[in-house]
Amino acid sequence: MKKLITGVLLSACIATTAFAGGKHSDGHRGQGFLPIHKMVRVLDLSDEQKDQLKALKAEMRADRPEKGSQTSLKAQLAALDASDANYEQDLNELANLSAERAKERVLKMADMRVKVQQILTAEQLEKFNAMAEKRAKRHNKKRQDNA
């Protein structure tokens, strides 16, 4: 009987751990720049603000290129042949393409930040910036731990 109880408890612990540690287990991971569920709770958003932020998030999602529509720069770089006569030119083109994509991402994020600032009150914006700073610190810590 003791073995049965131990086995059941162990199975329950393993299942709980797997569920809790699973990717996207809470349905909100990967929310990125606008974690609306958290903003509603922390910033005490009005219904109008929630609707505006949801529309803004939908706009962001619509502007995002579909997965697989752009060939991966890593794949293109791996496909380059160093012995090819056009290697340097192709490499420069890939570097320029990468820089253009990075610039587009930065400009889009800045535009979204401006739009968020227009939606939030000054007090909410202060809390939002604190959330973003905290998230950036956590992200940087993860990067340092993985390095």
Rosetta blueprint (number, residue, H / E / L):
1 M L
2 K H
3 K H
4 L H
5 I H
6 T H
7 G H
8 V H
9 L H
10 L H
11 S H
12 A H
13 C H
14 I H
15 A H
16 T H
17 T H
18 A H
19 F H
20 A H
21 G H
22 G L
23 K L
24 H L
25 S L
26 D L
27 G L
28 H L
29 R L
30 G L
31 Q L
32 G L
33 F L
34 L L
35 P L
36 I H
37 H H
38 K H
39 M H
40 V H
41 R H
42 V H
43 L H
44 D L
45 L L
46 S L
47 D H
48 E H
49 Q H
50 K H
51 D H
52 Q H
53 L H
54 K H
55 A H
56 L H
57 K H
58 A H
59 E H
60 M H
61 R H
62 A H
63 D H
64 R L
65 P L
66 E L
67 K L
68 G L
69 S L
70 Q L
71 T L
72 S L
73 L H
74 K H
75 A H
76 Q H
77 L H
78 A H
79 A H
80 L L
81 D L
82 A L
83 S L
84 D L
85 A L
86 N L
87 Y H
88 E H
89 Q H
90 D H
91 L H
92 N H
93 E H
94 L H
95 A H
96 N H
97 L H
98 S H
99 A H
100 E H
101 R H
102 A H
103 K H
104 E H
105 R H
106 V H
107 L H
108 K H
109 M H
110 A H
111 D H
112 M H
113 R H
114 V H
115 K H
116 V H
117 Q H
118 Q H
119 I H
120 L L
121 T L
122 A H
123 E H
124 Q H
125 L H
126 E H
127 K H
128 F H
129 N H
130 A H
131 M H
132 A H
133 E H
134 K H
135 R H
136 A H
137 K H
138 R H
139 H H
140 N H
141 K H
142 K H
143 R H
144 Q H
145 D H
146 N H
147 A L
